[in-house]
């Protein structure tokens, strides 16, 4: 897998804790793992929100009402 260098800012206390807990040679793999885990959680939250929206009866009713205004009938 191709890797790139990324620069970002984090709080100083977070940086100190990170360097106390994680060896320098393992820093990239640790940060990658943590980011991937957070992204997976966010993806699941988004998926559940889409499912909830798909099953929302008010949303379905609104779509149905708007579909009744079919453009072909506008003459």
N, C-alpha and C positions, 0 to 999 in steps of 0.2 A: 504494500500500500504506500502510495506517495505521501510524503509528509511535508508540511510547510511550517515556517516559524510564524508565531502569532504574538502580538504585543497587546496587552490589555492591562487595566489598572485594577488592583484589589486593595482593600483596606490594609494598612500596615500590620495590624494585629493578626489578620488572617495570614498574611505572608510569613510573619514570624512563627505562627503555629504550624503552618505548612512545612517550613524548613526544619522545625524541631521534630516533627513527626515522620517526615518522608526523606529518605536519602536522596541526594542530588541526582544520582544516576537513575533513580526510579521516578523522578518528578513528572516527566512527560507522560509515562504510562499511567501514573496515578491520576493526573489531571484528565487525561483522555477517558479513563474509566469512569470517573465521577461525572464528567460532562455527558457521556453516553447514557449513564443511568438516569440523570436528570432529564435528558431529552426523551428517553423511553417513557418516563412518568408523564411528561408534558404531552407526549403523543397519545397516551392512554386517556388523559383528561380531555383532550380535544376530541378523541373518538367517542367518548361517552357523551360529550356535549352534542355532537352531531346526531348520535342515536336519540338522545332526549329531544332534540329539535325535530327530528323526523317523526317522532311519536306524539308531538304536541298537537292536541285537538284544535286549539285556537289557530295555530299555524295552518293546519290542513283546511279548516273552514275558510280562512282568508284566501288561500290559494284557490279553493273551489269557487269562491265569490268572484275573484279576479278572472278565472277561466270562463265564467259566465259572460264576461264582457268580450267575447271573441271578436276580434277585429273584422272577420269576414262578415259579420252581421251589421257593420257600420256603413250603411248606405243612405 
